[in-house]
Amino acid sequence: MERSIAVTGATGFIGRNLLTLLPAGIRVKALVRPARLKAFRRLFPKVEWVVGDLSSPQALEKLVAGTEAVIHLAGAIRGTSYEDFAATNLKGFLNLVAAASQAGVKRFLYVSSLAARHPYLSPYAATKRQAEDFLRQSPLRWQVFRPPAVYGPYDEGLTPLIKLMLKGVLPVPGDPQNRFSLIYVFDLCQAILSWLEKDPEACKIYELHDGRPGGYSWLEVREIVARITGKTPRLVVVPENILRMAGYGSLLASKIIGKAPLFSHYKVSELCHPDWTCDNEEITKDLGWQPCWPLEKALEEWVTNETGRNL
């Protein structure tokens, strides 16, 4: 019997990778904005594309109708205010939960962010946490994934940094000793597939990373790059106060040009937080998932493929 799932954020970085990895026998319905319909219908012709966004109850009703599971990937990562993030990360989320509840969807996976662990840091973190808190009160059988920084094909966030450090320059926000976990997008997608297969009963929040206990420091990243390239990249440490000034400048520029920024003083608080490490114990125990792509392996693939298409 064919299974049917609904996916939001399918046209984004994580969603595009997930669509390429979903096994045959799963019918996929996915949300798409009108301007992107033609391109994504061509890229993924087997997907049933539903035109609309999270602000449209009608589109969401059509999206979830007849599906057994919802995978919610969509989210706002750009904004100048709390309201900018809340429009998608909270209000749109509430619309989706309402539609899924009314349709009797059996399972709901919210791919949130490790930032939700510290909601005081930024509007992005706050809205992610508020969405999680709302989900706890819903009638749905839910699970939440909290990945750390995700990178891989179609990523526009970490890819510029990776290119720079492989060329010999490693910009460091704040303290080089700060620690953080990472996850390659294929590992995250495999965790989602494990969730689909295992069908966990307990409503639960899972953190997940690339398999390196205790994560990385920027100094350890430099050592990894040196092993791969044979050249130790030069650390360029940018103090938090300088980054914060640049963030305010980015915010001002965005208001002038009318485009929401990816980098702002809010993002600086996230970037300079001293501990973004996490633990795989619970997700491995419940879903049997194990990561396969530590940073060193992913960077080796990048270097092997001169065009960088593996990332």
C-alpha positions in Angstrom: 0.0 0.0 0.0 1.4 3.4 -1.0 2.1 5.7 1.9 1.4 9.5 1.6 3.3 12.3 3.3 3.1 16.1 3.3 6.3 18.2 3.2 6.7 21.9 3.8 10.0 23.6 2.9 10.5 21.1 0.1 11.9 23.8 -2.2 14.5 24.8 0.4 18.0 23.5 1.1 17.1 20.5 3.3 13.8 19.8 1.5 15.4 19.4 -1.9 17.9 16.9 -0.6 15.1 15.0 1.2 13.1 14.7 -2.0 16.0 13.1 -3.8 16.4 10.5 -1.0 12.8 9.5 -0.4 12.3 5.8 -1.4 9.8 4.7 -4.0 6.4 3.8 -2.7 5.9 7.1 -0.8 3.5 9.6 -2.3 4.7 13.1 -1.6 2.6 16.2 -1.5 4.6 19.4 -1.1 4.0 23.1 -0.7 5.4 25.5 -3.3 5.0 29.2 -4.0 3.6 30.1 -7.4 6.8 31.6 -8.8 8.7 28.3 -8.1 6.1 25.8 -9.3 7.3 25.4 -12.9 10.9 24.8 -11.9 10.2 22.3 -9.2 7.6 20.5 -11.2 10.3 19.9 -13.7 12.9 18.9 -11.1 10.5 16.6 -9.2 7.7 15.5 -11.5 6.5 12.7 -9.2 5.7 15.2 -6.4 2.2 16.5 -6.1 2.8 20.2 -5.7 0.3 22.3 -3.8 0.5 26.0 -4.6 0.5 28.2 -1.5 2.3 29.0 1.7 1.9 28.6 5.4 -0.4 31.7 5.6 -3.1 29.9 3.5 -5.4 27.6 5.4 -6.9 26.5 2.1 -3.5 25.4 0.7 -2.6 23.7 4.0 -5.9 21.8 4.0 -5.2 20.5 0.5 -1.6 19.7 1.4 -2.4 17.5 4.4 -5.6 15.8 3.0 -5.2 12.1 2.8 -1.6 12.0 4.2 -0.5 9.9 7.2 2.5 12.1 8.1 3.7 15.7 7.9 7.3 16.7 7.8 7.6 20.4 8.5 10.9 21.9 7.2 9.8 25.4 6.3 11.0 28.3 8.4 12.1 31.9 8.2 15.8 32.5 8.7 15.8 36.2 7.5 14.2 39.1 9.3 14.5 42.5 10.9 12.1 42.0 13.8 10.4 39.4 15.9 7.3 39.8 13.7 9.3 38.9 10.6 10.2 35.5 12.1 6.9 34.9 13.8 4.9 35.2 10.6 6.3 31.9 9.4 7.9 30.2 12.3 4.9 30.7 14.7 1.8 31.9 12.9 2.4 29.7 9.8 3.3 26.8 12.1 0.0 27.2 14.0 -1.9 27.1 10.7 -0.2 23.9 9.7 -0.8 22.2 13.1 -4.4 23.2 12.9 -4.8 21.7 9.4 -3.0 18.5 10.3 -5.1 18.1 13.5 -8.4 18.7 11.6 -7.4 16.2 8.9 -6.5 13.5 11.4 -2.9 13.2 10.4 -1.3 10.4 12.4 2.3 11.7 12.7 4.0 15.1 12.7 7.7 15.8 12.5 8.9 19.3 13.1 12.5 20.0 12.1 13.3 22.8 14.4 16.7 24.1 15.4 19.2 23.7 18.2 18.7 27.4 18.6 15.4 26.7 20.3 17.4 25.5 23.3 18.2 29.1 24.1 15.2 31.2 23.0 16.5 34.4 24.6 19.3 34.7 22.0 17.3 35.9 19.1 13.8 36.2 17.5 14.6 33.2 15.4 15.4 31.1 18.4 12.4 32.4 20.3 9.9 31.6 17.6 11.4 28.1 17.1 11.0 27.4 20.8 7.4 28.9 20.9 6.4 26.6 18.0 7.8 23.6 19.9 5.9 24.6 23.0 2.7 24.9 21.1 3.2 21.5 19.5 3.4 20.0 23.0 -0.2 21.1 23.6 -1.5 19.8 20.3 -3.5 16.6 19.9 -1.0 15.3 17.3 1.6 12.5 17.8 4.7 14.5 17.3 8.4 14.4 17.3 10.9 17.3 17.0 14.4 17.3 15.6 16.8 20.0 16.8 19.8 19.9 14.4 22.8 22.2 14.8 24.2 24.0 11.8 23.4 22.1 8.7 25.4 22.2 5.5 25.5 20.4 2.2 24.2 20.7 -1.4 22.1 23.9 -2.1 23.2 25.4 1.3 23.9 29.1 1.1 24.8 29.6 4.8 28.0 27.7 5.5 29.2 27.1 1.9 30.9 30.5 1.6 32.8 29.8 4.9 33.8 26.4 3.7 35.2 27.7 0.5 37.1 30.4 2.3 38.7 28.0 4.8 39.7 25.6 2.1 41.5 28.5 0.3 43.4 29.2 3.5 41.4 31.7 5.5 39.2 30.8 8.5 37.0 33.6 9.8 36.1 33.0 13.5 33.1 34.8 15.1 34.1 35.5 18.7 36.1 33.1 20.8 38.0 30.4 18.8 37.5 28.0 21.8 33.7 28.1 21.4 32.2 24.7 20.7 29.6 23.6 18.3 28.1 20.5 16.6 27.5 20.2 12.9 25.4 17.9 10.7 25.7 17.2 7.0 22.4 17.4 5.2 22.4 13.8 4.0 22.7 12.6 7.6 19.8 14.8 8.6 17.7 13.5 5.8 18.6 9.9 6.7 17.4 10.7 10.3 14.1 11.8 8.8 13.8 8.6 6.8 14.5 6.6 10.0 11.7 8.5 11.6 9.4 7.6 8.8 10.4 3.9 9.0 10.5 3.5 12.8 7.2 5.4 13.6 8.1 6.2 17.2 5.2 6.4 19.7 6.5 8.8 22.3 6.2 12.6 21.7 9.8 13.7 22.1 12.5 16.2 21.2 15.7 14.9 19.7 19.0 16.6 19.2 21.3 15.2 16.5 24.8 15.8 15.1 27.4 14.3 12.8 28.8 11.8 15.3 31.7 13.8 16.9 31.2 13.7 20.7 31.6 17.2 22.1 31.5 18.8 18.7 34.2 21.1 17.4 36.1 24.2 18.2 37.3 26.6 15.5 40.9 25.5 16.3 39.9 21.9 15.8 38.2 22.8 12.5 41.5 24.4 11.4 43.4 21.2 12.2 40.9 19.2 10.1 41.3 21.6 7.2 45.1 21.4 7.5 45.1 17.6 7.4 42.9 17.6 4.2 44.6 20.4 2.3 48.2 20.2 3.7 48.0 23.9 4.6 46.9 25.4 7.9 44.4 28.1 7.3 44.9 31.5 8.8 42.5 32.3 11.7 40.9 35.7 11.4 39.2 36.3 14.7 36.4 38.8 14.6 35.5 40.2 18.0 31.8 40.0 19.1 31.5 43.8 19.4 32.7 44.3 15.8 30.3 41.6 14.6 27.5 43.3 16.4 28.2 46.7 14.8 28.3 44.9 11.4 25.0 43.3 12.3 23.4 46.6 13.0 24.8 47.9 9.7 23.3 45.0 7.9 19.9 45.7 9.5 20.0 49.3 8.4 21.0 48.4 4.9 18.2 45.9 4.6 15.7 48.6 5.5 17.1 50.8 2.8 17.0 48.1 0.1 13.8 46.5 1.3 15.2 43.0 1.7 15.3 41.1 5.0 18.9 40.3 6.0 20.4 36.9 6.8 23.0 38.5 9.1 22.0 40.9 11.8 22.9 41.7 15.5 20.4 38.9 16.4 22.5 36.4 14.4 25.7 37.5 16.3 24.2 36.4 19.6 23.7 32.9 18.1 27.2 32.8 16.4 29.0 33.8 19.5 27.2 31.5 21.9 29.9 29.4 23.6 28.3 26.0 23.5 26.2 24.6 20.6 27.1 21.0 21.2 24.5 18.3 21.4 24.0 14.5 21.9 22.8 11.6 19.7 22.0 9.2 22.5 18.2 9.4 22.4 17.7 9.5 18.7 20.1 6.6 18.1 18.3 4.6 20.9 14.8 5.3 19.6 15.3 5.4 15.8 18.5 3.4 15.3 19.9 6.3 13.3 23.7 6.7 13.1 25.4 9.6 11.2 27.8 8.7 8.4 29.2 12.2 7.5 31.6 13.7 10.0 33.1 17.1 8.9 36.4 15.7 7.8 34.7 13.2 5.4 32.5 15.9 3.9 35.4 18.2 3.4 37.4 15.5 1.8 34.6 14.9 -0.7 34.6 18.7 -1.4 38.3 18.7 -2.2 38.0 15.5 -4.3 35.3 17.0 -6.4 37.0 20.2 -7.8 33.7 21.9 -8.5 32.4 21.4 -5.0 29.2 19.9 -6.2 29.3 17.3 -3.4 28.6 20.0 -0.9 
